[in-house]
Amino acid sequence: PILFVHGKLDRTVRYADGLAAFHAVPWPKAMMAVTKGGHVAITKDFPPVIATTTDFLRYALYGDERARERLRSDATGSGRATLIDDL
């Protein structure tokens, strides 16, 4: 599985290009889109990115189903991001 994390205001890699890459991947995947995020996650956006990434890795590497169940709430709970879950 793969996790994409992309800022919708990214000026380095357009969000549309990141989303196209996400849709092109044929295997299980998820995409966290930080609504007001740029190319680098900083300030208030950083804790949700860390929590979501940690949960994804625990699920992908160790099969931790509880971490899998937390993905959506960790990604979207702050109201600063959305999650597309195709895992």
Biopython code that builds the backbone (N, CA, C, O; Angstrom):
import numpy as np
from Bio.PDB.StructureBuilder import StructureBuilder

atoms = [
    (1, "PRO", "N", (0.827, -1.208, 0.000)),
    (1, "PRO", "CA", (0.000, 0.000, 0.000)),
    (1, "PRO", "C", (0.862, 1.259, 0.000)),
    (1, "PRO", "O", (2.032, 1.233, 0.382)),
    (2, "ILE", "N", (0.263, 2.343, -0.431)),
    (2, "ILE", "CA", (0.981, 3.618, -0.468)),
    (2, "ILE", "C", (0.075, 4.722, 0.079)),
    (2, "ILE", "O", (-1.138, 4.711, -0.133)),
    (3, "LEU", "N", (0.685, 5.671, 0.785)),
    (3, "LEU", "CA", (-0.023, 6.831, 1.296)),
    (3, "LEU", "C", (0.520, 8.068, 0.613)),
    (3, "LEU", "O", (1.720, 8.336, 0.666)),
    (4, "PHE", "N", (-0.354, 8.821, -0.025)),
    (4, "PHE", "CA", (-0.012, 10.121, -0.580)),
    (4, "PHE", "C", (-0.440, 11.176, 0.438)),
    (4, "PHE", "O", (-1.524, 11.079, 1.013)),
    (5, "VAL", "N", (0.396, 12.170, 0.661)),
    (5, "VAL", "CA", (0.038, 13.337, 1.474)),
    (5, "VAL", "C", (0.350, 14.545, 0.613)),
    (5, "VAL", "O", (1.494, 14.752, 0.207)),
    (6, "HIS", "N", (-0.684, 15.349, 0.335)),
    (6, "HIS", "CA", (-0.487, 16.444, -0.606)),
    (6, "HIS", "C", (-1.247, 17.680, -0.143)),
    (6, "HIS", "O", (-2.401, 17.591, 0.277)),
    (7, "GLY", "N", (-0.592, 18.827, -0.222)),
    (7, "GLY", "CA", (-1.240, 20.096, 0.084)),
    (7, "GLY", "C", (-1.999, 20.601, -1.136)),
    (7, "GLY", "O", (-1.467, 20.604, -2.246)),
    (8, "LYS", "N", (-3.220, 21.020, -0.934)),
    (8, "LYS", "CA", (-4.020, 21.508, -2.057)),
    (8, "LYS", "C", (-3.513, 22.838, -2.605)),
    (8, "LYS", "O", (-3.858, 23.211, -3.726)),
    (9, "LEU", "N", (-2.704, 23.558, -1.838)),
    (9, "LEU", "CA", (-2.147, 24.835, -2.298)),
    (9, "LEU", "C", (-0.679, 24.706, -2.704)),
    (9, "LEU", "O", (0.029, 25.707, -2.809)),
    (10, "ASP", "N", (-0.230, 23.492, -2.929)),
    (10, "ASP", "CA", (1.156, 23.215, -3.309)),
    (10, "ASP", "C", (1.491, 23.919, -4.622)),
    (10, "ASP", "O", (0.812, 23.717, -5.629)),
    (11, "ARG", "N", (2.533, 24.742, -4.611)),
    (11, "ARG", "CA", (2.963, 25.446, -5.826)),
    (11, "ARG", "C", (4.121, 24.726, -6.518)),
    (11, "ARG", "O", (4.498, 25.074, -7.637)),
    (12, "THR", "N", (4.681, 23.721, -5.844)),
    (12, "THR", "CA", (5.791, 22.958, -6.433)),
    (12, "THR", "C", (5.259, 21.820, -7.295)),
    (12, "THR", "O", (5.689, 21.652, -8.436)),
    (13, "VAL", "N", (4.338, 21.049, -6.761)),
    (13, "VAL", "CA", (3.667, 19.971, -7.485)),
    (13, "VAL", "C", (2.170, 20.241, -7.371)),
    (13, "VAL", "O", (1.597, 20.154, -6.285)),
    (14, "ARG", "N", (1.553, 20.565, -8.483)),
    (14, "ARG", "CA", (0.131, 20.897, -8.450)),
    (14, "ARG", "C", (-0.675, 19.743, -7.845)),
    (14, "ARG", "O", (-0.377, 18.569, -8.069)),
    (15, "TYR", "N", (-1.701, 20.110, -7.072)),
    (15, "TYR", "CA", (-2.554, 19.103, -6.451)),
    (15, "TYR", "C", (-3.172, 18.188, -7.515)),
    (15, "TYR", "O", (-3.269, 16.979, -7.309)),
    (16, "ALA", "N", (-3.582, 18.750, -8.631)),
    (16, "ALA", "CA", (-4.182, 17.939, -9.703)),
    (16, "ALA", "C", (-3.209, 16.881, -10.201)),
    (16, "ALA", "O", (-3.624, 15.774, -10.545)),
    (17, "ASP", "N", (-1.924, 17.206, -10.243)),
    (17, "ASP", "CA", (-0.923, 16.222, -10.681)),
    (17, "ASP", "C", (-0.728, 15.127, -9.637)),
    (17, "ASP", "O", (-0.581, 13.955, -9.982)),
    (18, "GLY", "N", (-0.728, 15.509, -8.358)),
    (18, "GLY", "CA", (-0.634, 14.511, -7.288)),
    (18, "GLY", "C", (-1.838, 13.591, -7.284)),
    (18, "GLY", "O", (-1.709, 12.383, -7.090)),
    (19, "LEU", "N", (-3.008, 14.169, -7.501)),
    (19, "LEU", "CA", (-4.235, 13.373, -7.542)),
    (19, "LEU", "C", (-4.220, 12.426, -8.745)),
    (19, "LEU", "O", (-4.663, 11.282, -8.638)),
    (20, "ALA", "N", (-3.718, 12.894, -9.879)),
    (20, "ALA", "CA", (-3.615, 12.029, -11.066)),
    (20, "ALA", "C", (-2.662, 10.862, -10.794)),
    (20, "ALA", "O", (-2.934, 9.729, -11.193)),
    (21, "ALA", "N", (-1.552, 11.139, -10.118)),
    (21, "ALA", "CA", (-0.616, 10.061, -9.769)),
    (21, "ALA", "C", (-1.285, 9.070, -8.832)),
    (21, "ALA", "O", (-1.124, 7.860, -8.989)),
    (22, "PHE", "N", (-2.031, 9.571, -7.860)),
    (22, "PHE", "CA", (-2.761, 8.709, -6.938)),
    (22, "PHE", "C", (-3.712, 7.786, -7.697)),
    (22, "PHE", "O", (-3.732, 6.579, -7.457)),
    (23, "HIS", "N", (-4.494, 8.349, -8.604)),
    (23, "HIS", "CA", (-5.466, 7.541, -9.355)),
    (23, "HIS", "C", (-4.789, 6.547, -10.304)),
    (23, "HIS", "O", (-5.386, 5.530, -10.658)),
    (24, "ALA", "N", (-3.568, 6.826, -10.713)),
    (24, "ALA", "CA", (-2.848, 5.925, -11.629)),
    (24, "ALA", "C", (-2.296, 4.685, -10.920)),
    (24, "ALA", "O", (-2.007, 3.681, -11.571)),
    (25, "VAL", "N", (-2.152, 4.747, -9.616)),
    (25, "VAL", "CA", (-1.604, 3.608, -8.863)),
    (25, "VAL", "C", (-2.667, 2.517, -8.769)),
    (25, "VAL", "O", (-3.774, 2.773, -8.296)),
    (26, "PRO", "N", (-2.338, 1.293, -9.219)),
    (26, "PRO", "CA", (-3.342, 0.228, -9.233)),
    (26, "PRO", "C", (-3.483, -0.536, -7.920)),
    (26, "PRO", "O", (-4.472, -1.247, -7.743)),
    (27, "TRP", "N", (-2.543, -0.418, -7.004)),
    (27, "TRP", "CA", (-2.602, -1.191, -5.770)),
    (27, "TRP", "C", (-3.273, -0.387, -4.651)),
    (27, "TRP", "O", (-3.597, 0.782, -4.860)),
    (28, "PRO", "N", (-3.492, -0.977, -3.475)),
    (28, "PRO", "CA", (-4.157, -0.287, -2.374)),
    (28, "PRO", "C", (-3.440, 1.018, -2.010)),
    (28, "PRO", "O", (-2.211, 1.084, -1.965)),
    (29, "LYS", "N", (-4.248, 2.054, -1.753)),
    (29, "LYS", "CA", (-3.673, 3.375, -1.532)),
    (29, "LYS", "C", (-4.636, 4.250, -0.752)),
    (29, "LYS", "O", (-5.827, 3.957, -0.649)),
    (30, "ALA", "N", (-4.094, 5.335, -0.202)),
    (30, "ALA", "CA", (-4.895, 6.369, 0.448)),
    (30, "ALA", "C", (-4.234, 7.695, 0.144)),
    (30, "ALA", "O", (-3.030, 7.759, -0.106)),
    (31, "MET", "N", (-5.035, 8.767, 0.166)),
    (31, "MET", "CA", (-4.487, 10.097, -0.079)),
    (31, "MET", "C", (-5.070, 11.084, 0.918)),
    (31, "MET", "O", (-6.282, 11.289, 0.986)),
    (32, "MET", "N", (-4.181, 11.685, 1.685)),
    (32, "MET", "CA", (-4.547, 12.754, 2.601)),
    (32, "MET", "C", (-4.270, 14.069, 1.889)),
    (32, "MET", "O", (-3.143, 14.329, 1.467)),
    (33, "ALA", "N", (-5.297, 14.895, 1.757)),
    (33, "ALA", "CA", (-5.144, 16.199, 1.110)),
    (33, "ALA", "C", (-5.321, 17.286, 2.167)),
    (33, "ALA", "O", (-6.404, 17.453, 2.728)),
    (34, "VAL", "N", (-4.244, 18.019, 2.427)),
    (34, "VAL", "CA", (-4.269, 19.093, 3.411)),
    (34, "VAL", "C", (-4.861, 20.322, 2.726)),
    (34, "VAL", "O", (-4.268, 20.873, 1.799)),
    (35, "THR", "N", (-6.028, 20.741, 3.188)),
    (35, "THR", "CA", (-6.823, 21.756, 2.514)),
    (35, "THR", "C", (-6.070, 23.051, 2.266)),
    (35, "THR", "O", (-6.108, 23.576, 1.153)),
    (36, "LYS", "N", (-5.394, 23.575, 3.264)),
    (36, "LYS", "CA", (-4.658, 24.835, 3.104)),
    (36, "LYS", "C", (-3.154, 24.602, 3.121)),
    (36, "LYS", "O", (-2.380, 25.520, 3.392)),
    (37, "GLY", "N", (-2.742, 23.366, 2.829)),
    (37, "GLY", "CA", (-1.331, 23.015, 2.876)),
    (37, "GLY", "C", (-0.610, 23.330, 1.588)),
    (37, "GLY", "O", (-1.189, 23.302, 0.502)),
    (38, "GLY", "N", (0.671, 23.629, 1.733)),
    (38, "GLY", "CA", (1.540, 23.843, 0.587)),
    (38, "GLY", "C", (2.366, 22.594, 0.329)),
    (38, "GLY", "O", (1.876, 21.475, 0.477)),
    (39, "HIS", "N", (3.620, 22.789, -0.058)),
    (39, "HIS", "CA", (4.492, 21.666, -0.388)),
    (39, "HIS", "C", (5.056, 20.990, 0.866)),
    (39, "HIS", "O", (5.433, 19.819, 0.821)),
    (40, "VAL", "N", (5.113, 21.713, 1.970)),
    (40, "VAL", "CA", (5.668, 21.184, 3.215)),
    (40, "VAL", "C", (4.630, 21.361, 4.323)),
    (40, "VAL", "O", (4.046, 22.435, 4.465)),
    (41, "ALA", "N", (4.404, 20.316, 5.099)),
    (41, "ALA", "CA", (3.451, 20.386, 6.211)),
    (41, "ALA", "C", (4.115, 21.080, 7.397)),
    (41, "ALA", "O", (5.131, 20.612, 7.910)),
    (42, "ILE", "N", (3.538, 22.190, 7.823)),
    (42, "ILE", "CA", (4.081, 22.924, 8.963)),
    (42, "ILE", "C", (2.934, 23.352, 9.873)),
    (42, "ILE", "O", (1.766, 23.154, 9.539)),
    (43, "THR", "N", (3.254, 23.917, 10.981)),
    (43, "THR", "CA", (2.341, 24.480, 11.978)),
    (43, "THR", "C", (1.200, 23.537, 12.321)),
    (43, "THR", "O", (1.438, 22.382, 12.676)),
    (44, "LYS", "N", (-0.032, 24.011, 12.221)),
    (44, "LYS", "CA", (-1.203, 23.254, 12.674)),
    (44, "LYS", "C", (-1.489, 22.028, 11.810)),
    (44, "LYS", "O", (-2.193, 21.120, 12.251)),
    (45, "ASP", "N", (-0.960, 21.984, 10.593)),
    (45, "ASP", "CA", (-1.194, 20.836, 9.714)),
    (45, "ASP", "C", (-0.283, 19.653, 10.047)),
    (45, "ASP", "O", (-0.581, 18.522, 9.665)),
    (46, "PHE", "N", (0.812, 19.900, 10.747)),
    (46, "PHE", "CA", (1.802, 18.851, 10.961)),
    (46, "PHE", "C", (1.318, 17.719, 11.868)),
    (46, "PHE", "O", (1.521, 16.561, 11.502)),
    (47, "PRO", "N", (0.696, 17.964, 13.017)),
    (47, "PRO", "CA", (0.252, 16.841, 13.862)),
    (47, "PRO", "C", (-0.698, 15.863, 13.162)),
    (47, "PRO", "O", (-0.522, 14.656, 13.323)),
    (48, "PRO", "N", (-1.696, 16.322, 12.393)),
    (48, "PRO", "CA", (-2.535, 15.338, 11.693)),
    (48, "PRO", "C", (-1.761, 14.528, 10.645)),
    (48, "PRO", "O", (-2.055, 13.353, 10.426)),
    (49, "VAL", "N", (-0.784, 15.151, 10.006)),
    (49, "VAL", "CA", (0.035, 14.425, 9.022)),
    (49, "VAL", "C", (0.861, 13.352, 9.729)),
    (49, "VAL", "O", (0.966, 12.228, 9.236)),
    (50, "ILE", "N", (1.443, 13.687, 10.870)),
    (50, "ILE", "CA", (2.231, 12.707, 11.633)),
    (50, "ILE", "C", (1.344, 11.550, 12.089)),
    (50, "ILE", "O", (1.713, 10.387, 11.921)),
    (51, "ALA", "N", (0.184, 11.855, 12.661)),
    (51, "ALA", "CA", (-0.703, 10.801, 13.164)),
    (51, "ALA", "C", (-1.178, 9.892, 12.040)),
    (51, "ALA", "O", (-1.199, 8.671, 12.191)),
    (52, "THR", "N", (-1.558, 10.483, 10.917)),
    (52, "THR", "CA", (-2.047, 9.698, 9.784)),
    (52, "THR", "C", (-0.936, 8.832, 9.200)),
    (52, "THR", "O", (-1.150, 7.658, 8.898)),
    (53, "THR", "N", (0.243, 9.409, 9.045)),
    (53, "THR", "CA", (1.385, 8.656, 8.500)),
    (53, "THR", "C", (1.769, 7.514, 9.431)),
    (53, "THR", "O", (2.044, 6.406, 8.971)),
    (54, "THR", "N", (1.789, 7.772, 10.726)),
    (54, "THR", "CA", (2.129, 6.724, 11.693)),
    (54, "THR", "C", (1.115, 5.590, 11.648)),
    (54, "THR", "O", (1.490, 4.418, 11.626)),
    (55, "ASP", "N", (-0.166, 5.938, 11.634)),
    (55, "ASP", "CA", (-1.196, 4.898, 11.550)),
    (55, "ASP", "C", (-1.085, 4.106, 10.255)),
    (55, "ASP", "O", (-1.216, 2.882, 10.262)),
    (56, "PHE", "N", (-0.843, 4.796, 9.146)),
    (56, "PHE", "CA", (-0.693, 4.092, 7.868)),
    (56, "PHE", "C", (0.471, 3.102, 7.942)),
    (56, "PHE", "O", (0.333, 1.950, 7.530)),
    (57, "LEU", "N", (1.603, 3.542, 8.458)),
    (57, "LEU", "CA", (2.770, 2.655, 8.527)),
    (57, "LEU", "C", (2.524, 1.473, 9.469)),
    (57, "LEU", "O", (2.938, 0.351, 9.178)),
    (58, "ARG", "N", (1.863, 1.719, 10.577)),
    (58, "ARG", "CA", (1.549, 0.610, 11.492)),
    (58, "ARG", "C", (0.639, -0.409, 10.799)),
    (58, "ARG", "O", (0.801, -1.616, 10.976)),
    (59, "TYR", "N", (-0.310, 0.083, 10.017)),
    (59, "TYR", "CA", (-1.199, -0.813, 9.288)),
    (59, "TYR", "C", (-0.444, -1.541, 8.170)),
    (59, "TYR", "O", (-0.513, -2.766, 8.064)),
    (60, "ALA", "N", (0.269, -0.787, 7.345)),
    (60, "ALA", "CA", (0.929, -1.374, 6.170)),
    (60, "ALA", "C", (2.069, -2.322, 6.545)),
    (60, "ALA", "O", (2.252, -3.356, 5.902)),
    (61, "LEU", "N", (2.825, -1.980, 7.567)),
    (61, "LEU", "CA", (3.991, -2.786, 7.921)),
    (61, "LEU", "C", (3.702, -3.906, 8.907)),
    (61, "LEU", "O", (4.332, -4.962, 8.859)),
    (62, "TYR", "N", (2.735, -3.669, 9.814)),
    (62, "TYR", "CA", (2.488, -4.634, 10.882)),
    (62, "TYR", "C", (1.096, -5.247, 10.856)),
    (62, "TYR", "O", (0.789, -6.123, 11.664)),
    (63, "GLY", "N", (0.248, -4.791, 9.928)),
    (63, "GLY", "CA", (-1.110, -5.319, 9.865)),
    (63, "GLY", "C", (-1.984, -4.868, 11.018)),
    (63, "GLY", "O", (-2.950, -5.549, 11.364)),
    (64, "ASP", "N", (-1.663, -3.731, 11.620)),
    (64, "ASP", "CA", (-2.389, -3.219, 12.776)),
    (64, "ASP", "C", (-3.751, -2.665, 12.337)),
    (64, "ASP", "O", (-3.840, -1.551, 11.822)),
    (65, "GLU", "N", (-4.796, -3.449, 12.545)),
    (65, "GLU", "CA", (-6.143, -3.062, 12.104)),
    (65, "GLU", "C", (-6.697, -1.882, 12.899)),
    (65, "GLU", "O", (-7.482, -1.100, 12.364)),
    (66, "ARG", "N", (-6.307, -1.739, 14.154)),
    (66, "ARG", "CA", (-6.773, -0.574, 14.920)),
    (66, "ARG", "C", (-6.179, 0.711, 14.351)),
    (66, "ARG", "O", (-6.850, 1.743, 14.315)),
    (67, "ALA", "N", (-4.932, 0.653, 13.911)),
    (67, "ALA", "CA", (-4.324, 1.818, 13.260)),
    (67, "ALA", "C", (-5.057, 2.123, 11.962)),
    (67, "ALA", "O", (-5.280, 3.288, 11.633)),
    (68, "ARG", "N", (-5.433, 1.087, 11.225)),
    (68, "ARG", "CA", (-6.197, 1.251, 9.974)),
    (68, "ARG", "C", (-7.524, 1.958, 10.248)),
    (68, "ARG", "O", (-7.944, 2.835, 9.493)),
    (69, "GLU", "N", (-8.166, 1.565, 11.329)),
    (69, "GLU", "CA", (-9.453, 2.159, 11.692)),
    (69, "GLU", "C", (-9.323, 3.630, 12.102)),
    (69, "GLU", "O", (-10.289, 4.384, 11.989)),
    (70, "ARG", "N", (-8.157, 4.044, 12.572)),
    (70, "ARG", "CA", (-7.937, 5.434, 12.992)),
    (70, "ARG", "C", (-7.583, 6.368, 11.838)),
    (70, "ARG", "O", (-7.617, 7.588, 12.003)),
    (71, "LEU", "N", (-7.246, 5.821, 10.684)),
    (71, "LEU", "CA", (-6.766, 6.657, 9.574)),
    (71, "LEU", "C", (-7.699, 7.827, 9.271)),
    (71, "LEU", "O", (-7.257, 8.976, 9.245)),
    (72, "ARG", "N", (-8.962, 7.553, 9.045)),
    (72, "ARG", "CA", (-9.890, 8.625, 8.654)),
    (72, "ARG", "C", (-10.002, 9.695, 9.731)),
    (72, "ARG", "O", (-9.930, 10.887, 9.431)),
    (73, "SER", "N", (-10.177, 9.283, 10.974)),
    (73, "SER", "CA", (-10.338, 10.285, 12.028)),
    (73, "SER", "C", (-9.059, 11.082, 12.247)),
    (73, "SER", "O", (-9.118, 12.284, 12.505)),
    (74, "ASP", "N", (-7.908, 10.431, 12.149)),
    (74, "ASP", "CA", (-6.645, 11.163, 12.299)),
    (74, "ASP", "C", (-6.419, 12.139, 11.144)),
    (74, "ASP", "O", (-5.915, 13.243, 11.352)),
    (75, "ALA", "N", (-6.786, 11.739, 9.945)),
    (75, "ALA", "CA", (-6.585, 12.608, 8.783)),
    (75, "ALA", "C", (-7.559, 13.771, 8.767)),
    (75, "ALA", "O", (-7.184, 14.890, 8.419)),
    (76, "THR", "N", (-8.798, 13.518, 9.137)),
    (76, "THR", "CA", (-9.839, 14.535, 8.948)),
    (76, "THR", "C", (-10.331, 15.175, 10.242)),
    (76, "THR", "O", (-11.068, 16.160, 10.195)),
    (77, "GLY", "N", (-9.942, 14.638, 11.386)),
    (77, "GLY", "CA", (-10.465, 15.104, 12.666)),
    (77, "GLY", "C", (-10.199, 16.562, 12.973)),
    (77, "GLY", "O", (-10.986, 17.199, 13.673)),
    (78, "SER", "N", (-9.111, 17.099, 12.466)),
    (78, "SER", "CA", (-8.781, 18.502, 12.737)),
    (78, "SER", "C", (-9.566, 19.450, 11.837)),
    (78, "SER", "O", (-9.578, 20.661, 12.059)),
    (79, "GLY", "N", (-10.224, 18.890, 10.817)),
    (79, "GLY", "CA", (-10.924, 19.732, 9.858)),
    (79, "GLY", "C", (-10.004, 20.385, 8.852)),
    (79, "GLY", "O", (-10.436, 21.246, 8.087)),
    (80, "ARG", "N", (-8.726, 19.986, 8.839)),
    (80, "ARG", "CA", (-7.736, 20.593, 7.966)),
    (80, "ARG", "C", (-7.378, 19.740, 6.750)),
    (80, "ARG", "O", (-6.562, 20.140, 5.920)),
    (81, "ALA", "N", (-7.999, 18.555, 6.651)),
    (81, "ALA", "CA", (-7.629, 17.665, 5.557)),
    (81, "ALA", "C", (-8.789, 16.745, 5.214)),
    (81, "ALA", "O", (-9.741, 16.592, 5.979)),
    (82, "THR", "N", (-8.677, 16.140, 4.042)),
    (82, "THR", "CA", (-9.616, 15.109, 3.607)),
    (82, "THR", "C", (-8.827, 13.827, 3.359)),
    (82, "THR", "O", (-7.599, 13.840, 3.281)),
    (83, "LEU", "N", (-9.554, 12.726, 3.239)),
    (83, "LEU", "CA", (-8.888, 11.446, 2.989)),
    (83, "LEU", "C", (-9.671, 10.674, 1.945)),
    (83, "LEU", "O", (-10.884, 10.498, 2.053)),
    (84, "ILE", "N", (-8.951, 10.218, 0.935)),
    (84, "ILE", "CA", (-9.499, 9.249, -0.015)),
    (84, "ILE", "C", (-8.897, 7.911, 0.400)),
    (84, "ILE", "O", (-7.675, 7.758, 0.416)),
    (85, "ASP", "N", (-9.735, 6.956, 0.730)),
    (85, "ASP", "CA", (-9.283, 5.680, 1.258)),
    (85, "ASP", "C", (-9.626, 4.565, 0.282)),
    (85, "ASP", "O", (-10.776, 4.133, 0.192)),
    (86, "ASP", "N", (-8.625, 4.110, -0.441)),
    (86, "ASP", "CA", (-8.770, 2.972, -1.360)),
    (86, "ASP", "C", (-7.875, 1.826, -0.907)),
    (86, "ASP", "O", (-7.302, 1.105, -1.724)),
    (87, "LEU", "N", (-7.766, 1.672, 0.404)),
    (87, "LEU", "CA", (-6.939, 0.585, 0.934)),
    (87, "LEU", "C", (-7.728, -0.671, 0.854)),
    (87, "LEU", "O", (-7.241, -1.732, 1.245)),
]
sb = StructureBuilder()
sb.init_structure("model")
sb.init_model(0)
sb.init_chain("A")
sb.init_seg("    ")
for serial, (resi, resn, name, xyz) in enumerate(atoms, 1):
    if name == "N":
        sb.init_residue(resn, " ", resi, " ")
    sb.init_atom(name, np.array(xyz, "f"), 0.0, 1.0, " ", f" {name:<3s}", serial, name[0])
structure = sb.get_structure()
